[in-house]
Amino acid sequence: MSAGPGQLEREERQADLARARQAQVEGLQTALTGVGVGAIGAVGAAVMGAACPACALVTPVLLGVGVLQGARGTWLRRKAERPLAEAAVPAQR
């Protein structure tokens, strides 16, 4: 018994939504890792009086990558949630 076109489209949408959720979760985890590294660097600077150069470089990179991953997840989710008719017709400007 084979799946019809409607069933395949629903499965593709579910897979797209799963990828979107995964991208959003990874983005949040990466951003939180950046916050943690920044906090460790700030505490180290306050306690020892010297800033960690690696922490100063890694923190903004992790925050930026996390925000971009989260934005990509949001874009993927919106794309997957569009109605099929709208997704099939290209946008006209």
PDB file of N, CA, C and O in Angstrom:
ATOM      1  N   MET A   1       0.850  -1.170   0.000  1.00  0.00           N
ATOM      2  CA  MET A   1       0.000   0.000   0.000  1.00  0.00           C
ATOM      3  C   MET A   1       0.895   1.232   0.000  1.00  0.00           C
ATOM      4  O   MET A   1       1.719   1.402   0.899  1.00  0.00           O
ATOM      5  N   SER A   2       0.737   2.101  -1.014  1.00  0.00           N
ATOM      6  CA  SER A   2       1.595   3.272  -1.118  1.00  0.00           C
ATOM      7  C   SER A   2       0.871   4.508  -0.601  1.00  0.00           C
ATOM      8  O   SER A   2      -0.357   4.588  -0.613  1.00  0.00           O
ATOM      9  N   ALA A   3       1.658   5.452  -0.154  1.00  0.00           N
ATOM     10  CA  ALA A   3       1.100   6.694   0.373  1.00  0.00           C
ATOM     11  C   ALA A   3       0.750   7.628  -0.775  1.00  0.00           C
ATOM     12  O   ALA A   3       1.466   7.688  -1.775  1.00  0.00           O
ATOM     13  N   GLY A   4      -0.345   8.351  -0.631  1.00  0.00           N
ATOM     14  CA  GLY A   4      -0.772   9.292  -1.657  1.00  0.00           C
ATOM     15  C   GLY A   4       0.011  10.592  -1.574  1.00  0.00           C
ATOM     16  O   GLY A   4       0.807  10.776  -0.653  1.00  0.00           O
ATOM     17  N   PRO A   5      -0.202  11.496  -2.522  1.00  0.00           N
ATOM     18  CA  PRO A   5       0.520  12.768  -2.526  1.00  0.00           C
ATOM     19  C   PRO A   5       0.268  13.606  -1.277  1.00  0.00           C
ATOM     20  O   PRO A   5       1.178  14.261  -0.769  1.00  0.00           O
ATOM     21  N   GLY A   6      -0.967  13.582  -0.784  1.00  0.00           N
ATOM     22  CA  GLY A   6      -1.265  14.340   0.431  1.00  0.00           C
ATOM     23  C   GLY A   6      -0.503  13.819   1.635  1.00  0.00           C
ATOM     24  O   GLY A   6      -0.023  14.597   2.459  1.00  0.00           O
ATOM     25  N   GLN A   7      -0.391  12.504   1.735  1.00  0.00           N
ATOM     26  CA  GLN A   7       0.348  11.897   2.842  1.00  0.00           C
ATOM     27  C   GLN A   7       1.831  12.265   2.764  1.00  0.00           C
ATOM     28  O   GLN A   7       2.450  12.564   3.785  1.00  0.00           O
ATOM     29  N   LEU A   8       2.393  12.244   1.575  1.00  0.00           N
ATOM     30  CA  LEU A   8       3.808  12.596   1.410  1.00  0.00           C
ATOM     31  C   LEU A   8       4.057  14.049   1.773  1.00  0.00           C
ATOM     32  O   LEU A   8       5.071  14.362   2.397  1.00  0.00           O
ATOM     33  N   GLU A   9       3.146  14.947   1.394  1.00  0.00           N
ATOM     34  CA  GLU A   9       3.300  16.366   1.730  1.00  0.00           C
ATOM     35  C   GLU A   9       3.238  16.567   3.242  1.00  0.00           C
ATOM     36  O   GLU A   9       4.004  17.357   3.795  1.00  0.00           O
ATOM     37  N   ARG A  10       2.334  15.859   3.910  1.00  0.00           N
ATOM     38  CA  ARG A  10       2.241  15.970   5.374  1.00  0.00           C
ATOM     39  C   ARG A  10       3.519  15.466   6.034  1.00  0.00           C
ATOM     40  O   ARG A  10       4.007  16.072   6.987  1.00  0.00           O
ATOM     41  N   GLU A  11       4.062  14.358   5.530  1.00  0.00           N
ATOM     42  CA  GLU A  11       5.306  13.832   6.094  1.00  0.00           C
ATOM     43  C   GLU A  11       6.467  14.791   5.862  1.00  0.00           C
ATOM     44  O   GLU A  11       7.310  14.965   6.742  1.00  0.00           O
ATOM     45  N   GLU A  12       6.521  15.413   4.692  1.00  0.00           N
ATOM     46  CA  GLU A  12       7.578  16.388   4.419  1.00  0.00           C
ATOM     47  C   GLU A  12       7.453  17.596   5.336  1.00  0.00           C
ATOM     48  O   GLU A  12       8.453  18.107   5.841  1.00  0.00           O
ATOM     49  N   ARG A  13       6.225  18.051   5.548  1.00  0.00           N
ATOM     50  CA  ARG A  13       6.009  19.182   6.463  1.00  0.00           C
ATOM     51  C   ARG A  13       6.441  18.829   7.883  1.00  0.00           C
ATOM     52  O   ARG A  13       7.076  19.635   8.563  1.00  0.00           O
ATOM     53  N   GLN A  14       6.094  17.621   8.328  1.00  0.00           N
ATOM     54  CA  GLN A  14       6.490  17.194   9.666  1.00  0.00           C
ATOM     55  C   GLN A  14       8.012  17.150   9.791  1.00  0.00           C
ATOM     56  O   GLN A  14       8.567  17.552  10.814  1.00  0.00           O
ATOM     57  N   ALA A  15       8.677  16.665   8.756  1.00  0.00           N
ATOM     58  CA  ALA A  15      10.144  16.620   8.767  1.00  0.00           C
ATOM     59  C   ALA A  15      10.714  18.032   8.779  1.00  0.00           C
ATOM     60  O   ALA A  15      11.683  18.300   9.489  1.00  0.00           O
ATOM     61  N   ASP A  16      10.124  18.938   8.001  1.00  0.00           N
ATOM     62  CA  ASP A  16      10.582  20.330   7.983  1.00  0.00           C
ATOM     63  C   ASP A  16      10.388  20.993   9.343  1.00  0.00           C
ATOM     64  O   ASP A  16      11.257  21.728   9.812  1.00  0.00           O
ATOM     65  N   LEU A  17       9.245  20.728   9.971  1.00  0.00           N
ATOM     66  CA  LEU A  17       8.995  21.297  11.300  1.00  0.00           C
ATOM     67  C   LEU A  17       9.966  20.732  12.334  1.00  0.00           C
ATOM     68  O   LEU A  17      10.411  21.451  13.229  1.00  0.00           O
ATOM     69  N   ALA A  18      10.292  19.446  12.213  1.00  0.00           N
ATOM     70  CA  ALA A  18      11.268  18.849  13.134  1.00  0.00           C
ATOM     71  C   ALA A  18      12.641  19.491  12.950  1.00  0.00           C
ATOM     72  O   ALA A  18      13.330  19.772  13.930  1.00  0.00           O
ATOM     73  N   ARG A  19      13.043  19.724  11.696  1.00  0.00           N
ATOM     74  CA  ARG A  19      14.329  20.398  11.440  1.00  0.00           C
ATOM     75  C   ARG A  19      14.317  21.818  11.992  1.00  0.00           C
ATOM     76  O   ARG A  19      15.320  22.285  12.531  1.00  0.00           O
ATOM     77  N   ALA A  20      13.191  22.502  11.862  1.00  0.00           N
ATOM     78  CA  ALA A  20      13.077  23.864  12.377  1.00  0.00           C
ATOM     79  C   ALA A  20      13.203  23.881  13.896  1.00  0.00           C
ATOM     80  O   ALA A  20      13.915  24.713  14.459  1.00  0.00           O
ATOM     81  N   ARG A  21      12.508  22.959  14.554  1.00  0.00           N
ATOM     82  CA  ARG A  21      12.609  22.898  16.025  1.00  0.00           C
ATOM     83  C   ARG A  21      14.031  22.577  16.461  1.00  0.00           C
ATOM     84  O   ARG A  21      14.527  23.142  17.436  1.00  0.00           O
ATOM     85  N   GLN A  22      14.689  21.668  15.738  1.00  0.00           N
ATOM     86  CA  GLN A  22      16.065  21.306  16.071  1.00  0.00           C
ATOM     87  C   GLN A  22      16.991  22.507  15.921  1.00  0.00           C
ATOM     88  O   GLN A  22      17.863  22.730  16.761  1.00  0.00           O
ATOM     89  N   ALA A  23      16.807  23.279  14.856  1.00  0.00           N
ATOM     90  CA  ALA A  23      17.644  24.462  14.646  1.00  0.00           C
ATOM     91  C   ALA A  23      17.412  25.492  15.748  1.00  0.00           C
ATOM     92  O   ALA A  23      18.359  26.127  16.212  1.00  0.00           O
ATOM     93  N   GLN A  24      16.154  25.662  16.171  1.00  0.00           N
ATOM     94  CA  GLN A  24      15.870  26.611  17.241  1.00  0.00           C
ATOM     95  C   GLN A  24      16.478  26.159  18.565  1.00  0.00           C
ATOM     96  O   GLN A  24      17.018  26.978  19.309  1.00  0.00           O
ATOM     97  N   VAL A  25      16.398  24.872  18.863  1.00  0.00           N
ATOM     98  CA  VAL A  25      16.970  24.344  20.108  1.00  0.00           C
ATOM     99  C   VAL A  25      18.490  24.492  20.088  1.00  0.00           C
ATOM    100  O   VAL A  25      19.086  24.915  21.078  1.00  0.00           O
ATOM    101  N   GLU A  26      19.116  24.146  18.967  1.00  0.00           N
ATOM    102  CA  GLU A  26      20.572  24.278  18.867  1.00  0.00           C
ATOM    103  C   GLU A  26      20.988  25.737  18.973  1.00  0.00           C
ATOM    104  O   GLU A  26      22.015  26.042  19.580  1.00  0.00           O
ATOM    105  N   GLY A  27      20.221  26.627  18.404  1.00  0.00           N
ATOM    106  CA  GLY A  27      20.524  28.055  18.507  1.00  0.00           C
ATOM    107  C   GLY A  27      20.475  28.539  19.943  1.00  0.00           C
ATOM    108  O   GLY A  27      21.355  29.272  20.392  1.00  0.00           O
ATOM    109  N   LEU A  28      19.437  28.123  20.665  1.00  0.00           N
ATOM    110  CA  LEU A  28      19.318  28.509  22.065  1.00  0.00           C
ATOM    111  C   LEU A  28      20.465  27.935  22.888  1.00  0.00           C
ATOM    112  O   LEU A  28      21.030  28.629  23.733  1.00  0.00           O
ATOM    113  N   GLN A  29      20.810  26.676  22.647  1.00  0.00           N
ATOM    114  CA  GLN A  29      21.908  26.056  23.390  1.00  0.00           C
ATOM    115  C   GLN A  29      23.234  26.751  23.102  1.00  0.00           C
ATOM    116  O   GLN A  29      24.034  26.963  24.014  1.00  0.00           O
ATOM    117  N   THR A  30      23.472  27.105  21.854  1.00  0.00           N
ATOM    118  CA  THR A  30      24.720  27.778  21.494  1.00  0.00           C
ATOM    119  C   THR A  30      24.784  29.161  22.136  1.00  0.00           C
ATOM    120  O   THR A  30      25.824  29.557  22.663  1.00  0.00           O
ATOM    121  N   ALA A  31      23.666  29.899  22.092  1.00  0.00           N
ATOM    122  CA  ALA A  31      23.642  31.228  22.706  1.00  0.00           C
ATOM    123  C   ALA A  31      23.848  31.129  24.223  1.00  0.00           C
ATOM    124  O   ALA A  31      24.570  31.937  24.807  1.00  0.00           O
ATOM    125  N   LEU A  32      23.220  30.146  24.851  1.00  0.00           N
ATOM    126  CA  LEU A  32      23.403  29.981  26.299  1.00  0.00           C
ATOM    127  C   LEU A  32      24.833  29.576  26.637  1.00  0.00           C
ATOM    128  O   LEU A  32      25.357  29.967  27.681  1.00  0.00           O
ATOM    129  N   THR A  33      25.464  28.803  25.771  1.00  0.00           N
ATOM    130  CA  THR A  33      26.880  28.468  25.975  1.00  0.00           C
ATOM    131  C   THR A  33      27.720  29.735  25.915  1.00  0.00           C
ATOM    132  O   THR A  33      28.648  29.913  26.705  1.00  0.00           O
ATOM    133  N   GLY A  34      27.390  30.618  24.970  1.00  0.00           N
ATOM    134  CA  GLY A  34      28.099  31.896  24.880  1.00  0.00           C
ATOM    135  C   GLY A  34      27.921  32.737  26.129  1.00  0.00           C
ATOM    136  O   GLY A  34      28.867  33.368  26.600  1.00  0.00           O
ATOM    137  N   VAL A  35      26.711  32.747  26.665  1.00  0.00           N
ATOM    138  CA  VAL A  35      26.459  33.488  27.907  1.00  0.00           C
ATOM    139  C   VAL A  35      27.276  32.885  29.044  1.00  0.00           C
ATOM    140  O   VAL A  35      27.844  33.617  29.855  1.00  0.00           O
ATOM    141  N   GLY A  36      27.340  31.555  29.109  1.00  0.00           N
ATOM    142  CA  GLY A  36      28.115  30.890  30.160  1.00  0.00           C
ATOM    143  C   GLY A  36      29.598  31.194  30.064  1.00  0.00           C
ATOM    144  O   GLY A  36      30.252  31.465  31.072  1.00  0.00           O
ATOM    145  N   VAL A  37      30.133  31.148  28.838  1.00  0.00           N
ATOM    146  CA  VAL A  37      31.557  31.459  28.654  1.00  0.00           C
ATOM    147  C   VAL A  37      31.822  32.912  29.037  1.00  0.00           C
ATOM    148  O   VAL A  37      32.836  33.223  29.661  1.00  0.00           O
ATOM    149  N   GLY A  38      30.896  33.799  28.658  1.00  0.00           N
ATOM    150  CA  GLY A  38      31.048  35.209  29.023  1.00  0.00           C
ATOM    151  C   GLY A  38      31.005  35.412  30.523  1.00  0.00           C
ATOM    152  O   GLY A  38      31.757  36.221  31.067  1.00  0.00           O
ATOM    153  N   ALA A  39      30.119  34.673  31.202  1.00  0.00           N
ATOM    154  CA  ALA A  39      30.029  34.786  32.660  1.00  0.00           C
ATOM    155  C   ALA A  39      31.309  34.276  33.324  1.00  0.00           C
ATOM    156  O   ALA A  39      31.803  34.881  34.275  1.00  0.00           O
ATOM    157  N   ILE A  40      31.836  33.172  32.823  1.00  0.00           N
ATOM    158  CA  ILE A  40      33.102  32.651  33.366  1.00  0.00           C
ATOM    159  C   ILE A  40      34.221  33.674  33.167  1.00  0.00           C
ATOM    160  O   ILE A  40      35.022  33.910  34.072  1.00  0.00           O
ATOM    161  N   GLY A  41      34.271  34.274  31.990  1.00  0.00           N
ATOM    162  CA  GLY A  41      35.290  35.294  31.719  1.00  0.00           C
ATOM    163  C   GLY A  41      35.126  36.509  32.611  1.00  0.00           C
ATOM    164  O   GLY A  41      36.116  37.064  33.088  1.00  0.00           O
ATOM    165  N   ALA A  42      33.879  36.935  32.845  1.00  0.00           N
ATOM    166  CA  ALA A  42      33.633  38.100  33.695  1.00  0.00           C
ATOM    167  C   ALA A  42      33.996  37.818  35.143  1.00  0.00           C
ATOM    168  O   ALA A  42      34.590  38.662  35.814  1.00  0.00           O
ATOM    169  N   VAL A  43      33.641  36.633  35.626  1.00  0.00           N
ATOM    170  CA  VAL A  43      33.996  36.271  37.004  1.00  0.00           C
ATOM    171  C   VAL A  43      35.509  36.162  37.137  1.00  0.00           C
ATOM    172  O   VAL A  43      36.088  36.633  38.116  1.00  0.00           O
ATOM    173  N   GLY A  44      36.149  35.538  36.149  1.00  0.00           N
ATOM    174  CA  GLY A  44      37.609  35.444  36.187  1.00  0.00           C
ATOM    175  C   GLY A  44      38.277  36.798  36.176  1.00  0.00           C
ATOM    176  O   GLY A  44      39.275  37.010  36.865  1.00  0.00           O
ATOM    177  N   ALA A  45      37.725  37.729  35.388  1.00  0.00           N
ATOM    178  CA  ALA A  45      38.292  39.082  35.344  1.00  0.00           C
ATOM    179  C   ALA A  45      38.085  39.798  36.673  1.00  0.00           C
ATOM    180  O   ALA A  45      38.966  40.527  37.129  1.00  0.00           O
ATOM    181  N   ALA A  46      36.934  39.596  37.293  1.00  0.00           N
ATOM    182  CA  ALA A  46      36.661  40.260  38.565  1.00  0.00           C
ATOM    183  C   ALA A  46      37.514  39.690  39.695  1.00  0.00           C
ATOM    184  O   ALA A  46      37.978  40.430  40.562  1.00  0.00           O
ATOM    185  N   VAL A  47      37.721  38.370  39.683  1.00  0.00           N
ATOM    186  CA  VAL A  47      38.457  37.725  40.772  1.00  0.00           C
ATOM    187  C   VAL A  47      39.956  37.918  40.600  1.00  0.00           C
ATOM    188  O   VAL A  47      40.664  38.272  41.543  1.00  0.00           O
ATOM    189  N   MET A  48      40.430  37.676  39.374  1.00  0.00           N
ATOM    190  CA  MET A  48      41.877  37.707  39.153  1.00  0.00           C
ATOM    191  C   MET A  48      42.377  39.042  38.605  1.00  0.00           C
ATOM    192  O   MET A  48      43.585  39.282  38.581  1.00  0.00           O
ATOM    193  N   GLY A  49      41.486  39.897  38.173  1.00  0.00           N
ATOM    194  CA  GLY A  49      41.902  41.197  37.665  1.00  0.00           C
ATOM    195  C   GLY A  49      42.394  41.164  36.230  1.00  0.00           C
ATOM    196  O   GLY A  49      42.910  42.171  35.745  1.00  0.00           O
ATOM    197  N   ALA A  50      42.256  40.065  35.545  1.00  0.00           N
ATOM    198  CA  ALA A  50      42.688  39.973  34.150  1.00  0.00           C
ATOM    199  C   ALA A  50      41.617  39.232  33.352  1.00  0.00           C
ATOM    200  O   ALA A  50      41.065  38.226  33.797  1.00  0.00           O
ATOM    201  N   ALA A  51      41.347  39.753  32.178  1.00  0.00           N
ATOM    202  CA  ALA A  51      40.323  39.135  31.332  1.00  0.00           C
ATOM    203  C   ALA A  51      40.932  37.988  30.535  1.00  0.00           C
ATOM    204  O   ALA A  51      42.100  38.036  30.148  1.00  0.00           O
ATOM    205  N   CYS A  52      40.140  36.976  30.299  1.00  0.00           N
ATOM    206  CA  CYS A  52      40.551  35.826  29.504  1.00  0.00           C
ATOM    207  C   CYS A  52      40.384  36.187  28.033  1.00  0.00           C
ATOM    208  O   CYS A  52      39.261  36.443  27.598  1.00  0.00           O
ATOM    209  N   PRO A  53      41.479  36.215  27.242  1.00  0.00           N
ATOM    210  CA  PRO A  53      41.347  36.591  25.832  1.00  0.00           C
ATOM    211  C   PRO A  53      40.472  35.613  25.036  1.00  0.00           C
ATOM    212  O   PRO A  53      39.740  36.027  24.136  1.00  0.00           O
ATOM    213  N   ALA A  54      40.545  34.343  25.360  1.00  0.00           N
ATOM    214  CA  ALA A  54      39.719  33.368  24.646  1.00  0.00           C
ATOM    215  C   ALA A  54      38.238  33.616  24.935  1.00  0.00           C
ATOM    216  O   ALA A  54      37.402  33.521  24.037  1.00  0.00           O
ATOM    217  N   CYS A  55      37.925  33.930  26.171  1.00  0.00           N
ATOM    218  CA  CYS A  55      36.528  34.206  26.534  1.00  0.00           C
ATOM    219  C   CYS A  55      36.019  35.446  25.805  1.00  0.00           C
ATOM    220  O   CYS A  55      34.867  35.491  25.372  1.00  0.00           O
ATOM    221  N   ALA A  56      36.876  36.443  25.672  1.00  0.00           N
ATOM    222  CA  ALA A  56      36.482  37.676  24.990  1.00  0.00           C
ATOM    223  C   ALA A  56      36.219  37.431  23.508  1.00  0.00           C
ATOM    224  O   ALA A  56      35.406  38.136  22.910  1.00  0.00           O
ATOM    225  N   LEU A  57      36.879  36.463  22.908  1.00  0.00           N
ATOM    226  CA  LEU A  57      36.658  36.164  21.498  1.00  0.00           C
ATOM    227  C   LEU A  57      35.533  35.167  21.275  1.00  0.00           C
ATOM    228  O   LEU A  57      34.752  35.309  20.334  1.00  0.00           O
ATOM    229  N   VAL A  58      35.449  34.175  22.124  1.00  0.00           N
ATOM    230  CA  VAL A  58      34.488  33.096  21.929  1.00  0.00           C
ATOM    231  C   VAL A  58      33.061  33.531  22.265  1.00  0.00           C
ATOM    232  O   VAL A  58      32.117  33.099  21.603  1.00  0.00           O
ATOM    233  N   THR A  59      32.892  34.367  23.268  1.00  0.00           N
ATOM    234  CA  THR A  59      31.554  34.770  23.703  1.00  0.00           C
ATOM    235  C   THR A  59      30.735  35.398  22.576  1.00  0.00           C
ATOM    236  O   THR A  59      29.634  34.918  22.305  1.00  0.00           O
ATOM    237  N   PRO A  60      31.222  36.456  21.902  1.00  0.00           N
ATOM    238  CA  PRO A  60      30.392  37.041  20.842  1.00  0.00           C
ATOM    239  C   PRO A  60      30.172  36.099  19.657  1.00  0.00           C
ATOM    240  O   PRO A  60      29.130  36.150  19.003  1.00  0.00           O
ATOM    241  N   VAL A  61      31.148  35.247  19.386  1.00  0.00           N
ATOM    242  CA  VAL A  61      30.979  34.291  18.282  1.00  0.00           C
ATOM    243  C   VAL A  61      29.853  33.314  18.609  1.00  0.00           C
ATOM    244  O   VAL A  61      28.979  33.077  17.775  1.00  0.00           O
ATOM    245  N   LEU A  62      29.867  32.749  19.810  1.00  0.00           N
ATOM    246  CA  LEU A  62      28.810  31.811  20.195  1.00  0.00           C
ATOM    247  C   LEU A  62      27.446  32.480  20.240  1.00  0.00           C
ATOM    248  O   LEU A  62      26.452  31.892  19.815  1.00  0.00           O
ATOM    249  N   LEU A  63      27.392  33.705  20.751  1.00  0.00           N
ATOM    250  CA  LEU A  63      26.121  34.420  20.785  1.00  0.00           C
ATOM    251  C   LEU A  63      25.598  34.672  19.369  1.00  0.00           C
ATOM    252  O   LEU A  63      24.416  34.468  19.091  1.00  0.00           O
ATOM    253  N   GLY A  64      26.481  35.115  18.483  1.00  0.00           N
ATOM    254  CA  GLY A  64      26.079  35.384  17.103  1.00  0.00           C
ATOM    255  C   GLY A  64      25.614  34.140  16.374  1.00  0.00           C
ATOM    256  O   GLY A  64      24.589  34.158  15.694  1.00  0.00           O
ATOM    257  N   VAL A  65      26.360  33.065  16.513  1.00  0.00           N
ATOM    258  CA  VAL A  65      25.982  31.807  15.853  1.00  0.00           C
ATOM    259  C   VAL A  65      24.655  31.303  16.422  1.00  0.00           C
ATOM    260  O   VAL A  65      23.812  30.804  15.677  1.00  0.00           O
ATOM    261  N   GLY A  66      24.468  31.428  17.727  1.00  0.00           N
ATOM    262  CA  GLY A  66      23.216  30.993  18.342  1.00  0.00           C
ATOM    263  C   GLY A  66      22.024  31.784  17.835  1.00  0.00           C
ATOM    264  O   GLY A  66      20.970  31.211  17.558  1.00  0.00           O
ATOM    265  N   VAL A  67      22.181  33.094  17.710  1.00  0.00           N
ATOM    266  CA  VAL A  67      21.091  33.932  17.202  1.00  0.00           C
ATOM    267  C   VAL A  67      20.785  33.573  15.750  1.00  0.00           C
ATOM    268  O   VAL A  67      19.619  33.480  15.365  1.00  0.00           O
ATOM    269  N   LEU A  68      21.827  33.372  14.945  1.00  0.00           N
ATOM    270  CA  LEU A  68      21.603  33.008  13.549  1.00  0.00           C
ATOM    271  C   LEU A  68      20.928  31.643  13.411  1.00  0.00           C
ATOM    272  O   LEU A  68      20.052  31.472  12.563  1.00  0.00           O
ATOM    273  N   GLN A  69      21.326  30.674  14.233  1.00  0.00           N
ATOM    274  CA  GLN A  69      20.682  29.359  14.194  1.00  0.00           C
ATOM    275  C   GLN A  69      19.212  29.463  14.598  1.00  0.00           C
ATOM    276  O   GLN A  69      18.347  28.830  13.993  1.00  0.00           O
ATOM    277  N   GLY A  70      18.941  30.261  15.617  1.00  0.00           N
ATOM    278  CA  GLY A  70      17.550  30.447  16.035  1.00  0.00           C
ATOM    279  C   GLY A  70      16.717  31.125  14.955  1.00  0.00           C
ATOM    280  O   GLY A  70      15.567  30.754  14.723  1.00  0.00           O
ATOM    281  N   ALA A  71      17.307  32.127  14.294  1.00  0.00           N
ATOM    282  CA  ALA A  71      16.602  32.809  13.203  1.00  0.00           C
ATOM    283  C   ALA A  71      16.357  31.849  12.041  1.00  0.00           C
ATOM    284  O   ALA A  71      15.297  31.893  11.416  1.00  0.00           O
ATOM    285  N   ARG A  72      17.321  30.988  11.748  1.00  0.00           N
ATOM    286  CA  ARG A  72      17.153  30.002  10.687  1.00  0.00           C
ATOM    287  C   ARG A  72      16.028  29.029  11.041  1.00  0.00           C
ATOM    288  O   ARG A  72      15.234  28.656  10.178  1.00  0.00           O
ATOM    289  N   GLY A  73      15.960  28.620  12.304  1.00  0.00           N
ATOM    290  CA  GLY A  73      14.882  27.747  12.748  1.00  0.00           C
ATOM    291  C   GLY A  73      13.522  28.406  12.610  1.00  0.00           C
ATOM    292  O   GLY A  73      12.553  27.766  12.203  1.00  0.00           O
ATOM    293  N   THR A  74      13.451  29.693  12.951  1.00  0.00           N
ATOM    294  CA  THR A  74      12.196  30.429  12.794  1.00  0.00           C
ATOM    295  C   THR A  74      11.803  30.515  11.327  1.00  0.00           C
ATOM    296  O   THR A  74      10.634  30.342  10.984  1.00  0.00           O
ATOM    297  N   TRP A  75      12.781  30.784  10.454  1.00  0.00           N
ATOM    298  CA  TRP A  75      12.511  30.868   9.018  1.00  0.00           C
ATOM    299  C   TRP A  75      12.024  29.521   8.485  1.00  0.00           C
ATOM    300  O   TRP A  75      11.067  29.466   7.713  1.00  0.00           O
ATOM    301  N   LEU A  76      12.681  28.442   8.896  1.00  0.00           N
ATOM    302  CA  LEU A  76      12.264  27.110   8.459  1.00  0.00           C
ATOM    303  C   LEU A  76      10.855  26.768   8.945  1.00  0.00           C
ATOM    304  O   LEU A  76      10.071  26.161   8.215  1.00  0.00           O
ATOM    305  N   ARG A  77      10.539  27.159  10.178  1.00  0.00           N
ATOM    306  CA  ARG A  77       9.218  26.883  10.723  1.00  0.00           C
ATOM    307  C   ARG A  77       8.152  27.639   9.942  1.00  0.00           C
ATOM    308  O   ARG A  77       7.121  27.069   9.582  1.00  0.00           O
ATOM    309  N   ARG A  78       8.396  28.917   9.680  1.00  0.00           N
ATOM    310  CA  ARG A  78       7.426  29.706   8.916  1.00  0.00           C
ATOM    311  C   ARG A  78       7.254  29.155   7.514  1.00  0.00           C
ATOM    312  O   ARG A  78       6.145  29.127   6.980  1.00  0.00           O
ATOM    313  N   LYS A  79       8.349  28.718   6.922  1.00  0.00           N
ATOM    314  CA  LYS A  79       8.281  28.144   5.578  1.00  0.00           C
ATOM    315  C   LYS A  79       7.458  26.863   5.590  1.00  0.00           C
ATOM    316  O   LYS A  79       6.667  26.630   4.676  1.00  0.00           O
ATOM    317  N   ALA A  80       7.632  26.034   6.607  1.00  0.00           N
ATOM    318  CA  ALA A  80       6.910  24.759   6.692  1.00  0.00           C
ATOM    319  C   ALA A  80       5.440  24.974   7.016  1.00  0.00           C
ATOM    320  O   ALA A  80       4.607  24.149   6.643  1.00  0.00           O
ATOM    321  N   GLU A  81       5.103  26.051   7.696  1.00  0.00           N
ATOM    322  CA  GLU A  81       3.721  26.291   8.094  1.00  0.00           C
ATOM    323  C   GLU A  81       2.900  27.014   7.034  1.00  0.00           C
ATOM    324  O   GLU A  81       1.685  27.150   7.179  1.00  0.00           O
ATOM    325  N   ARG A  82       3.549  27.478   5.971  1.00  0.00           N
ATOM    326  CA  ARG A  82       2.800  28.155   4.911  1.00  0.00           C
ATOM    327  C   ARG A  82       1.796  27.192   4.295  1.00  0.00           C
ATOM    328  O   ARG A  82       2.062  25.994   4.196  1.00  0.00           O
ATOM    329  N   PRO A  83       0.650  27.707   3.883  1.00  0.00           N
ATOM    330  CA  PRO A  83      -0.292  26.835   3.164  1.00  0.00           C
ATOM    331  C   PRO A  83       0.331  26.317   1.880  1.00  0.00           C
ATOM    332  O   PRO A  83       1.151  26.999   1.266  1.00  0.00           O
ATOM    333  N   LEU A  84      -0.053  25.119   1.473  1.00  0.00           N
ATOM    334  CA  LEU A  84       0.535  24.503   0.281  1.00  0.00           C
ATOM    335  C   LEU A  84       0.322  25.346  -0.962  1.00  0.00           C
ATOM    336  O   LEU A  84       1.222  25.440  -1.796  1.00  0.00           O
ATOM    337  N   ALA A  85      -0.843  25.963  -1.109  1.00  0.00           N
ATOM    338  CA  ALA A  85      -1.103  26.772  -2.295  1.00  0.00           C
ATOM    339  C   ALA A  85      -0.162  27.974  -2.343  1.00  0.00           C
ATOM    340  O   ALA A  85       0.326  28.336  -3.413  1.00  0.00           O
ATOM    341  N   GLU A  86       0.093  28.587  -1.200  1.00  0.00           N
ATOM    342  CA  GLU A  86       0.996  29.733  -1.145  1.00  0.00           C
ATOM    343  C   GLU A  86       2.428  29.314  -1.407  1.00  0.00           C
ATOM    344  O   GLU A  86       3.183  30.046  -2.046  1.00  0.00           O
ATOM    345  N   ALA A  87       2.808  28.151  -0.923  1.00  0.00           N
ATOM    346  CA  ALA A  87       4.171  27.659  -1.126  1.00  0.00           C
ATOM    347  C   ALA A  87       4.425  27.326  -2.584  1.00  0.00           C
ATOM    348  O   ALA A  87       5.561  27.430  -3.048  1.00  0.00           O
ATOM    349  N   ALA A  88       3.401  26.929  -3.312  1.00  0.00           N
ATOM    350  CA  ALA A  88       3.565  26.535  -4.707  1.00  0.00           C
ATOM    351  C   ALA A  88       3.649  27.734  -5.635  1.00  0.00           C
ATOM    352  O   ALA A  88       4.240  27.633  -6.710  1.00  0.00           O
ATOM    353  N   VAL A  89       3.073  28.872  -5.249  1.00  0.00           N
ATOM    354  CA  VAL A  89       3.054  30.061  -6.098  1.00  0.00           C
ATOM    355  C   VAL A  89       4.177  30.987  -5.667  1.00  0.00           C
ATOM    356  O   VAL A  89       4.225  31.366  -4.497  1.00  0.00           O
ATOM    357  N   PRO A  90       5.093  31.374  -6.571  1.00  0.00           N
ATOM    358  CA  PRO A  90       6.149  32.294  -6.188  1.00  0.00           C
ATOM    359  C   PRO A  90       5.584  33.693  -5.886  1.00  0.00           C
ATOM    360  O   PRO A  90       4.597  34.123  -6.484  1.00  0.00           O
ATOM    361  N   ALA A  91       6.217  34.367  -4.973  1.00  0.00           N
ATOM    362  CA  ALA A  91       5.767  35.707  -4.586  1.00  0.00           C
ATOM    363  C   ALA A  91       6.003  36.687  -5.726  1.00  0.00           C
ATOM    364  O   ALA A  91       7.055  36.659  -6.365  1.00  0.00           O
ATOM    365  N   GLN A  92       5.034  37.549  -5.982  1.00  0.00           N
ATOM    366  CA  GLN A  92       5.169  38.561  -7.030  1.00  0.00           C
ATOM    367  C   GLN A  92       5.362  39.904  -6.387  1.00  0.00           C
ATOM    368  O   GLN A  92       4.725  40.232  -5.386  1.00  0.00           O
ATOM    369  N   ARG A  93       6.254  40.684  -6.975  1.00  0.00           N
ATOM    370  CA  ARG A  93       6.536  42.022  -6.429  1.00  0.00           C
ATOM    371  C   ARG A  93       6.136  43.078  -7.402  1.00  0.00           C
ATOM    372  O   ARG A  93       6.295  44.267  -7.123  1.00  0.00           O
TER     373      ARG A  93
END
